Amino acid sequence: MDTDLVLCILAHELGHAIEHPGVSTSFLRNYSQGVQIPKVEAEANQFAFDLLLHGLTEYGGCFNKYDIVRGLGLSDSMVRFIK
């Protein structure tokens, strides 16, 4: 697995641990028809991007959102999490 992708996954999971302590997405999938899953996942994605891109403006702003997600090996749909 690509190192950048591993970092994204780890940052995403860290987001769950910090933003959603004690929340089980497995429980939500089984007992709430998954209604809250998109919200929880979006929050973890937002946390991951905030963490991974912190200080990126130091590089002179030479990247656009698509350069960043493609460089990390992610889908273009992930650009919505970049502020």
Salt bridges, closest charged atoms under 4 A:
GLU41 OE1 - HIS12 NE2 2.88
GLU41 OE2 - HIS16 NE2 3.28
GLU43 OE1 - HIS20 NE2 2.55
GLU43 OE2 - LYS39 NZ 3.07
ASP50 OD2 - LYS83 NZ 3.63
ASP76 OD2 - ARG70 NH2 2.78
